[in-house]
Amino acid sequence: MNRLPLSFVAFAGFGIFWGVWGAALPALRQTAGVSDAQLGGALLCVGLGALPAMLFTGRAVDRFGTRITGLLLVTLAVAGIIVAAFARDIVAVCVGMLLVGATSGASDVAANALAGGEEARSGRRIITLAHAVFSSFVVVGSLGAGAIFASGGGAPLIFLVSGLVILTSGVVVFARGTRTTTGTHARTGTRAASGTGRTTNTMRSRQTLLLPFIIVGLVGALGFAAENAHQSWGAIYLVDELKASPALAAIAPATFAACAAITRFAVGFSPRIPAVALLIGGAAIAVIGTLVVAAAENVGVALLGLALAAIGTSVLFPTLLSQAVRGIDDDVRGSTTSIIATTAYIGFLLGPVYVGLLSSAVGLRGSMIGVTVLVALFGVLAPLVLRRQLLRESDRPQPSSSTSARCAP
């Protein structure tokens, strides 16, 4: 590809938001005057806002094209500013979380669909590399937030500055994105066909792929839950358990994201590494890292554990998604990506809630043990799910080009 993949621009803006979000959560919690349990419950509102938006976004991408990703990034920037400006009590926090959930969930689906299409056309691990870009800019957002905190600035200023950056990425994606995916297909997909044939095949594809992709998404939810548990609670863990300052605590999400980015870039440029090895090995490393965090007695050891957890969890969902969407036609890519991402996003949203509820019962250290259970389950189930899906794909009959609108690969 001659130009920088557009999905990299989208994930850069998306990463800035989540980097700032993780670093600013302690300040938002303090400003609103909420407890860990209340914050965990408020984070559940992110899911309530995200899931409906994600379900509709896939169809919107299929219908209107990838440029809609840019518009969604603009709404995400505005949502962050609103939360920082008005979250002064538990009610305002919950309303703000609903807005953040809707805009971030929709942006997530659209950006992943964009990356999936670019991967299919280029033959490169664009999804993994795009997620590496995401992690890199989470670092930028986290460190930028820490710098603003250290200089005396607050959450509103942080979200205003980051919002301008996200807005810029959204404008670029909108300007360069396609207006519609109709008539474009992955290299292994279908050719243009008659309207009736296309409609029939598209409906059949959606019905056939629905259940397998829901199962893939449920497994992905386990990995996502562990990843976002660390990302969202890392800074709070350093503040509450190790008595770190907010500025120092901002290093936690930055460390996690930096290690995730390095790992994803390495994997993205190493296509010969088997997917199963990445899934099982990543889960094992994540378990070890999470246990180190749980046992840490100082900031240095906790950051080491977070680094290991990041290395492990960073390859889980991108690898799973990449394997699951191989060979999917561009005109249904948004919908099928939406199925996986929406289901998996349940874990992304419930992971922080899960930690918050466990923290109320057994403390933050004990909640880390609960996170290891999620990762271990992913390591066991992911290879099995992918194997069953590959077997199902190999058993599916390939219609002849003379009798079907589809074209054999």
Buried (B, 14 or more C-beta within 10 A) or exposed (E): EEEEBBBBBBBBBBBBBBBBBBBBBBBBBEBBEBEBBBBBBBBBBBBBBBBBBBBEBBBBBBBBBBBBBBBBBBBBBBBBBBBBBEBEEBEBBBBBBBBBBBBBBBBBBBBBBBBBBBBBBEEBBBBBBBBBBBBBBBBBBBBBBBBBBEEEBBBBBBBBBBBEBBBBBBBBBBEBBBEBBBEBBBEBBBEEBEEEBBEBBBEEBBEEBEEBBBBBBBBBBBBBBBBBBBBBBBBBBBBBBBEBEBBBBBBBBBBBBBBBBBBBBBBBEEEEBEBBEBBBBBBBBBBBBBBBBBEBEEBEBBBBBBBBBBBBBBBBBBBBBBBBBBEBBBBBBBBBBBBBBBBBBBBBBBBBBBBBBBBBEEBBBEBBEBBBEBBBBBBBBBBEBBEEBEEEEEEEEEEEEEEBBBBEE
